[in-house]
Amino acid sequence: MRPSAARRPFLALLPIALAAIGLPFAAALRAEDPAPAPADPKADAVAAQVMQALGGQTAWDGTRYLHFTFAGRRTHTWDRWTGRHRVEGKTKEGKSFVVLDNLQSRTGRAWTDGKEAAGDDLKKMLELGYGTWVNDTYWLLMPYKIKDPGVHLSYAGEDTINGKRYDKLALSFDHVGLTPGDHYTAWINKDTHLMDRWAYVLESMKPSDPPGVWDWTGWQRYGAIMLAPHRTMVGGEGGKLELSDIAVPASVPDAVFTDPAAASAPAR
């Protein structure tokens, strides 16, 4: 899910050219404990196939560290078990920034061009760190999250695209995340059980706006799990979004999460 423009403070700070084409911002943490969604046995069966194709629940639960660069603009290193997180990149003014935060406590430190932020500036930088994490990890990890608490998952029929057969899953949200009014459709390849395409209709979009549709390609194994680094817009100008420098290391030095001068790229 993605926050409306009024709830995207970090967009004013980052040079996100792709924002103009409507990047979805999906919740990765619950805003509250939602009621369980009604079960859809067919959708649940497809979701189970997806998780198995991605490496399985045990592999996902055992994946602690994730590292990647989003669209060549900012680089994340995330400790899923503790909530420690580092993001670094450039502001729209071309200034370098580093945010070292904890996603569970929503606390941390931040620097711009080597100067540590304090007060309101720190608050804005922590919002930036959290907001970019919400956005960027959903672009990386959405198929792992289709059974998250508060997600309403339903089977939306079958489809055939370029000779490939798909199961379609529809996702909506129950009072979770930054924009619970968003809706997604996922195309699950019947042969590989991986997600080859998604479409989204965001609560911030006009009723006349067409859905945003993107192909996910290049599925490969990183550590014990599967990830896809390439996104290509379907229709329109055929925009591309790359998730690069992907790594799922077994360990990350503590300095990555405590020292703004530390190298964030982990050993592969």
KEBADREN-876255 format. One record per residue (C-alpha): x, y, z; residue number from 1. Coordinates in Angstrom, 2 decimals. Layout:
<vexpas>
      east     north        up   nufi
         X         Y         Z    NUM
...
</vexpas>
This chain:
<vexpas>
      east     north        up   nufi
      0.00      0.00      0.00      1
      1.14      3.53     -0.54      2
      0.51      6.75      1.36      3
     -1.34      9.56     -0.30      4
      0.67     12.55     -1.40      5
     -0.20     14.30      1.83      6
      1.39     11.47      3.78      7
      4.63     11.18      1.83      8
      6.99     13.63      3.53      9
     10.08     12.01      2.10     10
      9.06     12.68     -1.50     11
      9.88     16.32     -0.89     12
     13.41     15.30      0.03     13
     14.27     12.62     -2.51     14
     14.76     12.89     -6.27     15
     12.31     10.11     -7.10     16
     11.65     10.55    -10.79     17
      9.50      7.43    -10.82     18
      7.03      9.03     -8.40     19
      5.37     10.60    -11.41     20
      4.28      7.18    -12.63     21
      2.75      6.18     -9.33     22
      4.96      4.00     -7.19     23
      2.93      1.92     -4.72     24
      3.84      2.24     -1.05     25
      2.78     -0.90      0.78     26
      2.65     -1.45      4.51     27
      5.18     -3.86      5.88     28
      4.27     -3.26      9.52     29
      0.78     -3.44     10.97     30
     -0.81     -0.20     12.10     31
     -3.00     -2.22     14.46     32
     -4.01     -5.83     14.99     33
     -6.71     -6.42     12.36     34
     -9.41     -9.04     12.46     35
     -8.62    -12.19     10.49     36
     -9.75    -11.94      6.88     37
    -12.37    -14.45      5.66     38
    -10.68    -17.45      4.13     39
    -10.75    -18.09      0.38     40
     -9.60    -21.71      0.00     41
     -8.60    -21.34     -3.66     42
     -6.61    -18.17     -2.98     43
     -4.98    -19.75      0.06     44
     -3.94    -22.77     -2.01     45
     -2.32    -20.57     -4.65     46
     -0.62    -18.49     -1.93     47
      0.83    -21.66     -0.42     48
      2.25    -22.61     -3.82     49
      3.80    -19.16     -4.11     50
      5.54    -19.40     -0.75     51
      6.88    -22.84     -1.57     52
      8.23    -21.61     -4.93     53
      9.92    -18.67     -3.18     54
     11.85    -21.08     -0.98     55
      9.33    -21.99      1.69     56
      8.23    -20.44      4.96     57
     11.18    -21.85      6.89     58
     13.65    -20.27      4.46     59
     11.87    -16.92      4.66     60
     11.68    -16.97      8.45     61
     15.37    -17.83      8.56     62
     16.36    -14.94      6.29     63
     17.70    -12.28      8.61     64
     19.55     -9.72      6.48     65
     18.52     -8.10      3.20     66
     20.58     -5.62      1.20     67
     19.59     -3.92     -2.08     68
     19.58     -0.68     -4.03     69
     16.23      0.71     -5.18     70
     16.12      2.20     -8.69     71
     19.75      3.28     -8.41     72
     18.72      5.96     -5.91     73
     19.07      4.61     -2.39     74
     20.56      1.56     -0.73     75
     19.04     -0.39      2.15     76
     20.48     -2.87      4.62     77
     17.87     -4.40      6.92     78
     18.04     -6.76      9.89     79
     14.58     -8.35      9.80     80
     14.97     -9.94     13.22     81
     15.79     -6.80     15.21     82
     14.40     -4.00     13.02     83
     17.80     -2.37     12.54     84
     17.91     -0.57      9.22     85
     20.25      1.60      7.21     86
     19.33      3.62      4.13     87
     21.58      5.99      2.25     88
     21.28      8.00     -0.95     89
     20.91     11.51     -2.28     90
     18.35     14.22     -1.57     91
     16.80     16.11     -4.48     92
     19.34     18.84     -3.77     93
     22.10     16.32     -4.37     94
     23.13     16.05     -0.73     95
     24.24     12.70      0.62     96
     22.18     11.28      3.47     97
     22.44      8.31      5.80     98
     19.67      7.17      8.16     99
     20.39      4.55     10.82    100
     17.08      3.67     12.41    101
     15.17      0.92     14.13    102
     11.90      0.14     12.38    103
     10.32     -1.29     15.50    104
     11.04      1.61     17.85    105
     11.02      4.25     15.07    106
     14.12      5.82     16.62    107
     17.57      6.44     15.24    108
     20.14      8.92     13.94    109
     20.64     10.62     10.59    110
     23.23     12.65      8.70    111
     23.13     14.94      5.67    112
     26.44     15.65      3.97    113
     28.15     14.33      7.07    114
     26.29     16.64      9.49    115
     24.17     14.90     12.10    116
     20.51     15.91     12.21    117
     18.70     16.93     15.39    118
     15.25     18.10     16.43    119
     12.72     18.52     13.61    120
     15.38     17.73     11.02    121
     16.00     14.37     12.66    122
     12.27     13.66     12.79    123
     11.99     14.34      9.05    124
     14.97     12.15      8.29    125
     13.57      9.28     10.35    126
     10.27      9.65      8.48    127
     12.27      9.50      5.27    128
     14.04      6.34      6.39    129
     10.82      4.62      7.36    130
      8.91      5.76      4.29    131
     11.55      4.64      1.82    132
     11.80      1.29      3.57    133
      8.02      0.80      3.32    134
      8.04      1.63     -0.38    135
     11.21     -0.08     -1.51    136
     10.86     -3.37      0.35    137
      7.34     -3.86     -1.03    138
      8.73     -3.55     -4.55    139
     11.24     -6.23     -3.58    140
      9.14     -8.54     -1.39    141
      5.45     -8.25     -2.19    142
      4.87    -11.98     -2.93    143
      6.16    -12.85      0.54    144
      3.49    -10.62      2.08    145
      0.26    -11.77      0.45    146
     -0.75    -13.62      3.62    147
      0.24    -10.89      6.08    148
     -2.24    -10.03      8.85    149
     -4.87     -7.63      7.55    150
     -4.53     -8.67      3.90    151
     -7.78     -9.77      2.26    152
     -6.79    -12.32     -0.36    153
     -9.24    -13.64     -2.94    154
     -9.04    -15.69     -6.09    155
     -9.70    -13.54     -9.17    156
     -9.79    -16.20    -11.89    157
     -7.40    -17.36    -14.59    158
     -5.63    -15.52    -17.37    159
     -3.32    -16.30    -20.29    160
     -0.58    -13.85    -21.30    161
      1.86    -14.57    -24.11    162
      0.95    -18.23    -23.96    163
      1.56    -18.54    -20.22    164
     -1.27    -19.50    -17.88    165
     -1.86    -17.59    -14.66    166
     -3.89    -17.67    -11.48    167
     -4.92    -14.18    -10.42    168
     -5.01    -13.11     -6.78    169
     -6.73     -9.94     -5.59    170
     -5.38     -8.15     -2.49    171
     -7.12     -5.53     -0.40    172
     -6.34     -4.36      3.12    173
     -8.11     -4.10      6.46    174
     -7.03     -1.01      8.41    175
     -3.33     -1.72      7.99    176
     -0.48      0.29      6.62    177
     -0.32      3.79      5.27    178
     -3.03      3.51      2.60    179
     -5.51      0.70      3.27    180
     -7.65      1.79      0.30    181
     -5.15      0.44     -2.23    182
     -5.90     -2.69     -4.27    183
     -3.49     -5.07     -5.99    184
     -3.82     -7.94     -8.44    185
     -1.05    -10.54     -8.71    186
     -0.55    -12.84    -11.70    187
      0.85    -16.18    -10.47    188
      2.46    -18.36    -13.11    189
      0.76    -21.78    -13.05    190
      4.01    -23.53    -13.96    191
      6.55    -21.78    -11.73    192
      4.11    -20.50     -9.06    193
      6.04    -17.21     -9.04    194
      4.50    -13.77     -9.52    195
      5.21    -12.53    -13.04    196
      3.05     -9.38    -12.92    197
      1.21     -7.06    -10.56    198
     -1.32     -4.30    -11.06    199
     -2.34     -1.67     -8.53    200
     -5.12      0.84     -8.08    201
     -4.13      3.29     -5.36    202
     -6.47      5.27     -3.14    203
     -4.67      8.43     -4.25    204
     -5.45      7.75     -7.93    205
     -8.33      9.33     -9.81    206
    -11.23      7.03    -10.81    207
    -10.30      7.61    -14.44    208
     -6.66      6.61    -13.96    209
     -5.72      3.20    -15.41    210
     -4.12      0.65    -13.07    211
     -0.35      0.61    -12.82    212
      0.80     -2.69    -14.34    213
      4.37     -4.02    -14.08    214
      6.05     -7.27    -15.04    215
      8.42     -8.84    -12.49    216
     11.25    -10.75    -14.19    217
     14.62    -12.34    -13.52    218
     13.61    -14.55    -10.61    219
     16.70    -16.13     -9.06    220
     17.95    -17.45     -5.75    221
     19.60    -15.18     -3.21    222
     20.61    -17.07     -0.10    223
     17.72    -19.45      0.57    224
     14.99    -17.35     -1.07    225
     13.91    -16.26     -4.55    226
     13.84    -12.60     -5.62    227
     13.26    -10.83     -8.95    228
     15.44     -7.78     -9.71    229
     13.69     -6.39    -12.80    230
     10.42     -4.42    -13.14    231
      9.03     -3.28    -16.50    232
      5.89     -1.20    -16.92    233
      3.27     -2.74    -19.19    234
      1.93     -0.25    -21.70    235
      2.55      3.47    -21.60    236
      6.20      4.31    -22.12    237
      7.39      0.96    -20.82    238
      9.33      2.37    -17.88    239
     11.83      0.22    -16.01    240
     12.74     -0.08    -12.36    241
     15.78     -2.05    -11.25    242
     16.52     -3.51     -7.83    243
     20.28     -3.96     -7.85    244
     23.07     -4.98     -5.46    245
     20.73     -7.59     -4.00    246
     22.34     -9.71     -1.30    247
     21.05    -11.97      1.46    248
     24.17    -12.28      3.62    249
     24.49    -14.62      6.57    250
     25.92    -11.79      8.69    251
     26.38     -8.02      8.62    252
     28.91     -6.08     10.74    253
     27.30     -4.09     13.55    254
     29.04     -0.98     12.22    255
     26.67     -0.97      9.23    256
     23.86     -0.07     11.63    257
     25.84      2.24     13.92    258
     28.47      4.06     11.87    259
     27.43      6.36      8.98    260
     30.91      6.01      7.49    261
     30.79      2.21      7.38    262
     30.53      0.46      4.02    263
     26.99     -0.82      3.70    264
     27.61     -3.41      1.00    265
     27.86     -6.82      2.72    266
     30.08     -9.63      1.62    267
     28.19    -12.04     -0.59    268
</vexpas>
